[in-house]
């Protein structure tokens, strides 16, 4: 086992998550709100995602997701849309304000990932080597 590589990998992940949390807070969002914006934008295909799908992507319970959506709706970051095919289903879309916040945060996140990518690539290569018994 390569404990050093695993430790370095987890350290790089924590550094990135710490950066991400601070960036979200600086933008006036909680880390969970930022992650919700990213999930809504990133996992929406041709159709918006549902409340249940957002809960799955965020690994949180449905009622917790509804509370998060309520707060984000009040902040003007997203809106609910009733599914035309199933009126019981609520879909989520980012507002212009939500799109702008996400675009700004994503830009700096990509910059951070670009600067960390050489170290991450080096660590990940160690995981591709055959393991010795």
HELIX and SHEET records of a PDB file:
HELIX    1   1 UNK A    3  UNK A   26  1                                  24    
HELIX    2   2 UNK A   31  UNK A   43  1                                  13    
HELIX    3   3 UNK A   51  UNK A   58  1                                   8    
HELIX    4   4 UNK A   62  UNK A   74  1                                  13    
HELIX    5   5 UNK A   96  UNK A  128  1                                  33    
SHEET    1   A 3 UNK A  49  UNK A  50  0                                        
SHEET    2   A 3 UNK A  90  UNK A  94 -1                                        
SHEET    3   A 3 UNK A  78  UNK A  82 -1                                        
END                                                                             
